Amino acid sequence: MSATLPASLIDLAARVLAANRAAGRRVALVESCTGGLVAAALTEIAGSSDVLECSFVTYANAAKVAMLGVPQATLDRHGAVSSETAHAMALGALAHSSADVAVAITGIAGPAGGSAKKPVGTVCFARARRGQDEVHIETRQFGDLGRAAIRLQAALVALELLLP
């Protein structure tokens, strides 16, 4: 059991690892607002290296462009917190790894940074699978739960998206 991460996060991470191990899948993560929290949960569990291929923490827009190939035009037009950017992030993770599936997370954890269109607690997710054209995209509105709670909820959703 982790001394620093919530049991709900570790338990779900263990399920994700077991399910992907059984399916023979390697996973990649792209985290922005969660800042590596999903990767931390997965790597808290011994043996995670046979499932977790890599994790990108691309907090700044420049990192999204440089590390993942997210088009600057996408960021300019839709912003960092958008389904379009999450989509590009997930595809970028697949392009820059040999993972079978990638999940991207980008959002506004607060306390500042929100707007009327994208309030604090808005988080966009994308899941891309190698060899499939369709990318699953969803946006969640967690509300202004506080920075830590928003990040935890986003990490839990991302882990659910990694289940086969």
N, C-alpha and C positions, 0 to 999 in steps of 0.2 A: 504494500500500500504506500502511496506517495505521502510524504509529509507536507508537501506544498500545494499539490493539485487536488481539486475536489474528487471525491470517490465516484461521482456520477461520470465525470470526464474520463477517469482511468478505466472504469468498468466498460464504458462504451469503446474506448480505444482498444481494450483487450478483445472485445467482440469483433471489431474491425480487423484487427490483425489476424485473428483465428479464421475469420470468414475469407479474407483475401489469401491467406496462406493455403487454405483448402481449395480455393479456386485457382491457385497458381498465379495470382496477379501481384504485380509490383505497382506501388502507388507513388504519386508525386503531389506535393502541395504547393500552392502559391498563397501566401498570407500577406495581407496588408494590415487591416485593423486589429487582427488577432496577434500580430507580431511574433509568430512562432509558437503560439499556445497549442495548436493542434499537433505540431511536430513534437513539442515537449511531452504531450500526453502519450503519443505513440512511442517515443523513445524512453519513456519511463518504464516500459515493459521489456524485460530481457528477451532477446531474440527478434526484436522489431526490424533488425537490419535485413532479414530475409523478405520483408514486405515493403518497407519504406525505401524507395529509391533515392529521393532527394526532397528537399524543401527549400523554396525560395521565399525570403521575406523581402518583399519589394514595397517598402513603406512610401518612398518618394516616387513621384511620377517619373523622374529621370531613371530610376532603377527599373521601373516597369518597361520603359522603352529599351534601355541598354541590355538588361538581363533576359527579357522575355520577347522582345520585338513587338510590344504593344505599339500600334501606330500613334504617333503624336497627334494626328488628326482625330483619332478616336477620343483621346483625352481632352483635346480642345473642344470638340463638339459635344461630348456627353459627360465629361468629368470623370474623375477617378472612381467615384461611387456610381456605377451604372452597370446595367446588364451587359452593355456592349464591351465595357472594359473588362468585366469579369470573364466574359467569353474569350476575349483576346488573351487574357492572362492564362486561362486554362489551356488554350491551344499552344501558347508559348511554352508552358511547362512540358507538354508532350514533345514539342519540337526540340527542346533542349535537354531531353532525358530519354531513357529507354523504358520509361514507365508505361504500364498498360492503361492506367486511368489517372487523371489529374483533377483536383478540386481547387478552385480559386475562391478567395474570400476578400471582399473589399467593402468597407463601410465606414460609418461615422459613429465612433464610440463615445464622443463627447468629452468633456461637458460642452465644448464649443464646436463650431464647424457646421452645425446644422442650418437648414434654411426651411422656408415654407414648403418647397418642393421635395427636399430631402432632409427631413428632420433628424435630430440625434436619434440613434437607434435603427436607422436604415442600413441594411446590410444586403449586398448582392452576392450571389453564389453562382458558380458555373462548374459543371462536371463534364469533362470530355473523355472519351474512350478512344484509344488507338484503333484505327480501322473503321470507325463509325463517323458518319458526317454530322449526325445530330448531336448538339451540345445541349445538355439540360441546364436551364437557367431559372433561377427563382430569386425573388427579392422578399425579404422579411422586414417587417416593421416591429421591432421589439419594444419601442417606446423608450422614454428616457429613464431607464432602470438604473443608471449609473454606469460608469465606464467599465468596471470589472464585470458586472452582470451582463452587459451587452456583449463583451468579449467572450464570456463563458457561453452564453446562448449561441453565439455565432460558431464557436468551436464545436459545440454539440451538433449543430445542424451540419457542419462540414463533415464530421465523423459519420453521421447518418448517410450522407451522400456517398461516402466511400464503401458502404456495405454493398456487396454484389447483389 
